[in-house]
Amino acid sequence: MPAARELLLDAAFVALAARPWSGVRMVDVAAAAGVSRQTLYNEFGGKDGLGRALVRREADAFLAGVERTLADAAARGIGDPGDHCAAVALWTLRTARTNPLVRAVLTGCRSERLPATAPAAVPAQRARPETPVLRGAPTPTAMADRITDRVAGAITTPAAPEEARRACAAAVRLTLSYVLAPGDSDEAVAVDVARLARALLAAG
């Protein structure tokens, strides 16, 4: 059975799909998770803490999906760096379209329906020792860097490591520009991303 923390995050995610974050009540989240409201406060410290933890969980799940996408490409024998970048582009575009929290983390654009995504300052001393210190959501720049690290680490190319990373970074940022301003189709964007990566590596 999932731990109370995961049950609460799942309940908060479901609640957020039905109403804006301002309308999500802690008592309802606790009831949906089958735990006491005090357990919710013990886990997250308050609604802001719950929101930050929810955003971070979705960001972490997205990055895990990037890693699965790259592992799947490797398992299928795909060695071309452009194809790796294209596969990650498709995952990114599709996930950002269906998960508004991921879109907000990737772009920094947050509607009023969502919890805050800005990194939170961690207080020097907590009011109660059982209240966890909660990290803020990663910034769009940090997310782009993490995606780039994963793609660059997965590709095989004769290019120098710094050249390969620059090519991957450009491909990732092109992808993120399409998250902000969608293109005609995800597949067409993926083709453009692959071309850019290959061209930069060839020019290396």
N, C-alpha and C positions, 0 to 999 in steps of 0.2 A: 504494500500500500504506500502511495506517495507520502512524503513528509508533509507536515502542516504548511510549511513554507511554500512548497510547490502547489498544494491544493489552493492556498490563498492566491497565489499568482495566477493560477488557472481561472479561479473565480473572478478575479479582477479583470482579466483579459476578456472573459465572456461578458461581464457587466459593461465594459468599455465599448463593446460592439453594439450594445443596445442603447447607450446613452452617452452624453458627453462626460468627460472626467469630472467636471464640476457637479454632475448629478449622481455620481457613483458614491454610495454611502458605505462607510466602513462596516456598519452593522449588517448590511445586506451581503457584503463580500464575505464576512465571517460566517454568516448563516449558510450561504451557498457552499462554502468550503467545509461546513460541518464542524467548525471550531468556535471557541468563544472569542468575543471581541478583544478580550484581554490578551489572548494568544496572538492575535493580529498585531496589537500594539507592542507586545514583547518582541515579535519578529522584526517589525519594520519601524517602530517608533512613532508612526503616524501616517497620515495619508500621503504626505510628500515622500516619505521613505518608501512606501508601497509603490508609488508611481515611478520613482527612480529605479527601484528593483525590477519592476515590470519592464521598463524600457531597456535596462541593461540585459535582462534575460533574453529579450527578443533580439538585441544586438548580438549577443553571444551565440544564439541559435542560428542567426544569419551567417556568422563567420564559420560556424561548424558546417553549415551547408556549403559554403565556399570550399572548405576542405574536402567534403564528400564529393563535390563536383569534380575537383581536381583528381581525387583518388579514383573516381570512376573513369575519368578520361585516361589515366595511366593504365588502369586495368584493361581498358579496351585497346591498348596499344597506341594511343594518340600521343605522338611525340612532338608535333608541330607547335611552337609557342603561340602562333596565331590562333590555333584551334583551342588551346587552353584558355586564352583570353576571351575567345568567343563563348566558350562554355560558361565561364564565370559571368560574362555579360548577360547571357540569357537567364541564369539563376538570379542575378541581381535585379534585372528589370522585372521579372515575374514576381519575385518576392516583394519588391517595393510596391508593386501595384496592388497586391493583395493584403499587405500588412502595413497599415499606416504608421505604426511605431517604427518599423524599419526604415520606411521612407523618411520619417522625421529625423532619425539618427543620421542617415546618409546625406541628407541635404541641409539640415538645420532649419528646415521650414516646418513649423508646427502649427496646426490649427488649434483653435480654442477647445476642440473636443478632446485633445490629448493631454496627458500629463507633461510636465516640463521635462525637456531633454537636456537642459544645460547642466554642466558638471556642478555638483553641490559641494560647498565647502564642508569639510569634516570638522566638527567642533573639537577643540583641544581636550575637553573633558565632557564625558557624557553624563546626563542627569542621573541615569540609573545604570549600573554595571551590566544588567542583562540586555540593554538596548544595543543592538549591533551598530557598528560603524558602517554606513552605507556609501559605497562609491557612487559618484555621479555617472551619468551616461557619457559614453565616449563622444568626442566632437566629430564632425564630418571629416576633418583633416586626419584625425587619428584613425577613423574607420578606413579612409582611403589608403592610408599607410599600411594598415593591417591586411587589407585585401591584397595590396601590392606585394607585401612580404610573402604572403602565401602563394601567389601566382609565380613570383620570381623564384621561390624555392622549389617549385614543382616542375619548372620547365628545364629542358635540356637544350643548350645552344652553345655553339663555339664562341659566341660573343663574350666579351669580358663581363664579369658579374655586374659592374656598375652600369654598363651599357644595357644589359638585359633588364636590370631593375628600372632604368629610365624608360625603356620601351613598355614595360608592364605598367609603370605609373601613368604613362600617357594613355594607355588603353583603359585603365581603370577610371581615370578622370573623364575620358570621353564617354564611357558608360554612364558615369554619374551625371553628366550633362544631359543625357537622355532620360534619366530618372526625373530630372527637373522639367524637361521639355521633350515629351515622348516623340519618337519618330513614327514612320508609317507602320513598321512592324518590328517586333523584337528580333526576328530572324535577320532582317535587313540591317539592323543596328549591329548585330553580332558579326555580320560579314564585314562591315566597316571597321569594327574594332579589330578583327583579325588582320585586315589589310594594313591598318596603321601599325600594329605590332610588328608585322613582317617587314614593312618598309623601314621602320626605325632600326630594326636589327640588321637589315641588309645594308643600311647606310652607315651603321656603327662605326 
